[in-house]
Amino acid sequence: DAGVIQSPRHEVTEMGQEVTLRCKPISGHNSLFWYRQTMMRGLELLIYFNNNVPIDDSGMPEDRFSAKMPNASFSTLKIQPSEPRDSAVYFCASTLNTGTGSDEQFFGPGTRLTVL
Amino acid sequence: QQQVKQSPQSLIVQKGGISIINCAYENTAFDYFPWYQQFPGKGPALLIAIRPDVSEKKEGRFTISFNKSAKQFSLHIMDSQPGDSATYFCAASPGGYNKLIFGAGTRLAVHP
């Protein structure tokens, strides 16, 4: 299995530009999570989906952030317009939700975003 | 509001020593407590996890101790090795959709 795939691995953009991060979860998994990691705030859960439906987006910092999951094998996190404070490593993770609440999350390698 | 408090922020241990990382939580609805390990440039990976119905879980050199009444849990790494040098995150979940709340992380360095 290839694991969770994220693209791009690195993104450098200028303030005001639109940024789209992509994620392909592990085949067969039905839950997908987007996290942001910074030195100051650690690992923050932004949004998660179950069976392609957004369940909780309370971690999304503001309206500039949006996420979609059009099908079970693809999700995007979009930032429009981007700001320097959005610079961080963004992780996607997936799991097979069995309803036990103790399912392992598998993380992708992350996308390092730098907004100049 | 920081729901999971982790300490120390960084830890230096000599090879062969014991590494201990502590976490505390407030929300009594949490019922799953995993530890994740992260190497530089990589995503976090599950190391070991525990449910509150047991007080201890051991997997190889890694042990979780859980104190439900104190709402605390800790990770012990026995015979620490340089290859254990990484950042360790405790987390807690209220169950259901596997939503994880992470601690701030502990950067562990094991010196040879």
HADDOCK unambig.tbl for C-alpha pairs under 7 A between the chains (distance, minus, plus):
assign (segid A and resid 42 and name CA) (segid B and resid 104 and name CA) 5.38 0.50 0.50
assign (segid A and resid 43 and name CA) (segid B and resid 102 and name CA) 6.33 0.50 0.50
assign (segid A and resid 97 and name CA) (segid B and resid 97 and name CA) 6.71 0.50 0.50
assign (segid A and resid 99 and name CA) (segid B and resid 96 and name CA) 5.67 0.50 0.50
assign (segid A and resid 99 and name CA) (segid B and resid 97 and name CA) 6.90 0.50 0.50
assign (segid A and resid 100 and name CA) (segid B and resid 95 and name CA) 6.65 0.50 0.50
assign (segid A and resid 100 and name CA) (segid B and resid 96 and name CA) 6.43 0.50 0.50
assign (segid A and resid 101 and name CA) (segid B and resid 95 and name CA) 3.69 0.50 0.50
assign (segid A and resid 101 and name CA) (segid B and resid 96 and name CA) 4.59 0.50 0.50
assign (segid A and resid 101 and name CA) (segid B and resid 97 and name CA) 5.94 0.50 0.50
assign (segid A and resid 101 and name CA) (segid B and resid 98 and name CA) 4.72 0.50 0.50
assign (segid A and resid 102 and name CA) (segid B and resid 32 and name CA) 6.01 0.50 0.50
assign (segid A and resid 102 and name CA) (segid B and resid 95 and name CA) 6.66 0.50 0.50
assign (segid A and resid 102 and name CA) (segid B and resid 98 and name CA) 6.26 0.50 0.50
assign (segid A and resid 103 and name CA) (segid B and resid 98 and name CA) 6.47 0.50 0.50
assign (segid A and resid 104 and name CA) (segid B and resid 46 and name CA) 6.81 0.50 0.50
assign (segid A and resid 106 and name CA) (segid B and resid 45 and name CA) 6.65 0.50 0.50
assign (segid A and resid 107 and name CA) (segid B and resid 43 and name CA) 5.40 0.50 0.50
assign (segid A and resid 107 and name CA) (segid B and resid 44 and name CA) 6.12 0.50 0.50
assign (segid A and resid 107 and name CA) (segid B and resid 45 and name CA) 6.69 0.50 0.50
assign (segid A and resid 108 and name CA) (segid B and resid 43 and name CA) 5.72 0.50 0.50
assign (segid A and resid 109 and name CA) (segid B and resid 42 and name CA) 5.17 0.50 0.50
assign (segid A and resid 109 and name CA) (segid B and resid 43 and name CA) 4.86 0.50 0.50
assign (segid A and resid 110 and name CA) (segid B and resid 43 and name CA) 6.27 0.50 0.50
